[in-house]
Amino acid sequence: MTAVIDKVAWICIRDQRVLVARSRGKELYYLPGGKRESGESDTDTLVREVAEELSVRIKRETVSYIGVFTAEANGKADGIQVKMSCYSAEYEGELQAAAEIEEWAWFSYDERDRVSEVSRVILEKLHELELLS
């Protein structure tokens, strides 16, 4: 049986670039978000994780489902997959790295080699939809 890490992620696109974050001590970037806590909905998880990581408030009324993407988990044993449920949403506040996040950036499609495997799958799809330059 394949182990699956179930996560929720925020896809935020500006000027055909997608927002990514990098944790302290890590090399790869990923889409902001994380694992659900007990009893949380996807929206609850998205709001909490983005506030914790980037110090902004997701506007709940703007949350829109994009899709689910799966890939091998980086830095885990072979066969462990990450399943990422992705949502777009508007936000309020100023983006600031917080908690375990060392930095955030806006990446184009050409920078996809700097992101986690599941994030790369997502960037491929966003490029195919002509949302990333």
N, C-alpha and C positions, 0 to 999 in steps of 0.2 A: 504494500500500500504506500502511495506517495504522500509525504507530509506536505501540508499547505499552510503558508503564513498568510492570513487573511488581513488585508489592509484597506484603508480608505485614503484617497489622494485628491488633492486640489490641483486642477489644471487652470492656471491663470496665464493668459496670453496677452501681451502688449506689443504692438509694432512687430508682429510676426515672430516674437520670441516668447519662450515659455519660462516661467519662474521655477527655479530649482534651488535646492538647499544642500549644504554639506555639513555633516556632523563633525565635531572635534575629533581629530585623530584619524579621520577617514579620507580617502582619496577621491572616491566617486561621489557625484551629486545624485540627488533623487528628487522626485516631486514631493512637495510638502504634504504631510499627513501622518497616519500611523495606525496602530491597532486599536480596535474597539475595547472599551471597558465594559464590564458586565452591565447588560441592560441598555446600552447605548444604541441609538439608531445611527445610520450612516451620517446623517446631517449633524447629529450631536457630536460624533467623533470628529468630523471635519471641523466644526466650529472650535472644539476644544483643542485639537492638535495644532491647528493653524495659529490660534491665539498663543499657545505655549511656545511654538517654534519661531513665529515671526511677529508676534506682538500686534497683530491686527485683528479686527472683528469681521468675520464673515457675515454678510447680510443674508440671514436665513431665507428670506422671501425670494432671493435670486438664485438659490442653489438649483442646479440643473444637471441631471444624470447624463453622463457621456458614454460610459461603457465599462466593461470589465476586461482586464488584460492580465495575462499569465506568462511567467517566464521563470527560468532557474533563479534561485535566490543567490545573490552574491555573498561570498564569505561563509557559506553554509555547506553542509555535507551534500554530496551528489544526490540528486533526486528530490531535494527539497525545493518546492515551488513557492513563488509569491503570486498571490491573486490580488490584484489591485482594482477596487471599485472606484471609478473616477468621476468627479463632479467639477463643474465650473461654478463660479459664484463671484459676485462683486464683493468688495471689502471696504472697510473704513479704517483710517489710521495710517500710520507711516510704517512701512516694512522695516523691521529691526531684528537682527539675529538674537535669539534668546534660548534658554534651556541648553540643550546639547548642540544647537546649531552654531557653527563657527562663522559661516558666511552664506549669503544667498546671491543669486545672479540671474540674469536673463540670458538664456541660451537659444541660439539658432539651431537649425537642423544640423549644420556642419559641426556642431560641438557634441553630437550624440555619443561619441566615443568616450566622453567624460562622465557619463551617467550610468546608473545601475542597469542591469539587463532588462528588467521590466520597464524602467523608464525609457530605455532605448526603443522597446517595442511600441510604447505610447508615442514617442517622438516620430517614429516611422509613420504611424497612422495619422498624426497631426500634419505631417508633411504631405502625405498622400491626399489629405483633404484641403491642401493648399493654405493651411493655417500658420505654418512656419516657413520662414525664408531659408 
